[in-house]
């Protein structure tokens, strides 16, 4: 299950489940879109529990980074604990496009 915590009127944290793939990535898109529509300009995506992602997840993250950047906002990836995900992000050089903390 994808959980959202709003820290204030402009910042929210999205906590991802263990796996994000084609089956549940539409739910991620819906959560991100709802935050975007509310005017949240800084969305932190917390990967602390996530062990597996696929290209559908990456596509959603890139799409919302672009949308947020267009209005001077930012999408941030945080607390990546999975070696698999870290290696994939490094291989794709994702840190050049999305801030990774």
Buried (B, 14 or more C-beta within 10 A) or exposed (E): EBEBEEEEEEBBBBBBBEBBEEEBBEBBBEBBBEBBEEEBBBBBBBBEBBBBBBEBBBEBBBBBBEBBEEEEBBBBBBBBEBEEBEEBBEEEEBEEBBBBE
